[in-house]
Amino acid sequence: MRVLRTWAVIFALTSLLLPISGRGETECASDAMLTQQLSCYLHAAEAASDPAICLESREPSVRFNCISLYAEQNEAPVACSLIEAEEALRPHLHDACVSGVAIANRKPELCATVEQPVAKDTCYSFLVLEQGMDKALCKNIENKALQEACNTPKGSD
């Protein structure tokens, strides 16, 4: 409970300081192309070591991709919780973010934390098929067809 209160205070102080620091719309133009906005917000988040900066974008796709890329590049699956808070009606976005971190950083233990079965199965299969990790991970896949594909050697038809 104390941690939650401390986090709430930090969040409140950050919110008060944002206009003063000049972050947000003054640095990342909202009329720029989405790829430019993403690059701008991601750069700002990296520079400040704060993925919450991604939430300043008005564009949902920029927020999601910025947080996901930040999480992948910094091996920080905890950053994906910002997506969960932001997109509560779309839990698959959180799982996609965590899966991305697992795949990009070759961390199968993160796949186990993914809640949506399809996303979890995809996470394990990508680690094996795309990252070349041990086929023993295929046993964690629930979908039988995907599990079979995971166990099939590359180049076999």
N, C-alpha and C positions, 0 to 999 in steps of 0.2 A: 504494500500500500504506500509506503514511504517513497519507493522508487517511482510509482505512478504520480504522486504529488510533485516530486522533484522534476519529472519529465514535463508535467503540466506547467510548472513555473518556467522552465527553460523554453518551452513552446511559446508561452505568453510573452516572455521577454524578447524572443526572436521575432515574433510578430510585430512588436513595438519598434524594434530596431530596423526592420527591413526597409521602410521608407527612408530612413536616415542613411543607411549604408548605400543606397543607390542600386540595389539589386532589383531584379524583376524586369518589368516592362521597359525601364529606361535603358537596360543593357541588351535585352533580347526583344527585338521589335516584333510585335504581334502580327504585323503585315508582311513579314518575311516568309519565304517558302518554308514548309514544314521541316525539311531537312536542315535548313539554316537555323530554325528555331531550336530543333533538337540539338544540333551541334553547340549552339550558344548556351542552352541550359545545362547540357552535360558538362561543358567546359567550366561553367560557373560552379556546378556541384562538385566537380573534381577539385577545383582550386580551393574551395572552402571545406572540402572533405565532408560535405553535407548533402545527401541525396534529397532532402526535403526541399531544396531549391527547385527541383524538377516540378514540384507541385504549383509553382508560380505561373506556369504556362496555362493559358486558357484552353488549349487544345488537349483533349483526352489522350489522343494517340501520342502526342509529344510527351505528356506526363508519363504514360506507361513505358514507352521506349526509353526515355531518359532514365527512369528508375531501374528498369531492367538492365540496361547497358552499364549503368553505374554499379549495380550489384554484381554483374558478371566480371567486370574489369577489376573490381576491388575484392572479389571473393567474399561478398557481403550479403548473404541471403536475408539477413535481418532487414535490409533496405526494402525488400519485397513487401514487408508489412505496411509500407506506405501505400502500396497499391491496394492492399486489402482495406485499408481505411478509406481510401479515395473511391474505390470501385466496389463497395460492399455487395452490390447486386450482381457482380460478375466475378465470383470466386475463382473461375478458371484463369483469370489474369494473374492472380497471385501464384497459382500453381505453375503457370507458364514461366513466370519470372524465376521461381525457385528451380524449375527444371533447366532453364537456361544457365543458371549459375552452376548447377551440377554438371551439365554437359561441357560448358566452356572450361571448367576447372577440374574435370575428371574426378568428381566427388560423388560416388554412388550412394553414400550415406544420406545425401540430400534428397535423392529420389524417394527414399523411404518416408520423408516428411510431406510429400505431395499427397493431397487428399483425393483429388479426382482420379478415378481408376484409369481413364484413358490417358491423362497427362502423366501419371506414374508409369504406366506401361511404355509410353513413348520415351520417357526419360531413360529408363533402363535400356530400351532397344537402341536408342541413339548412342549411348555409351559403348555398347558392344559393336554395333554396325558402323558407326561413324568415327568413333574414337579408338576402336580396336581393343577395347578392354576385354577382360576375361568373360567367356561365354557362360560362366557359372551365374552371372547376373541375370541371364535369361529366365532362370527359375523363379524370379520375383515377378514375372509378367503374368497377369491374370488371363488376358485374352489369349486363347489357345492358338489362333491363327498367327497372331503377332509373336507369340512365344516360339512357334515353329519357324517363322521367318528369321527370328533372332538366332536360332540354333543352326540355321542353314548356312553353310560356308559361302562366302562371297564368290560370285561367278557361277554358282549352281542354279540351274533352272528346273 
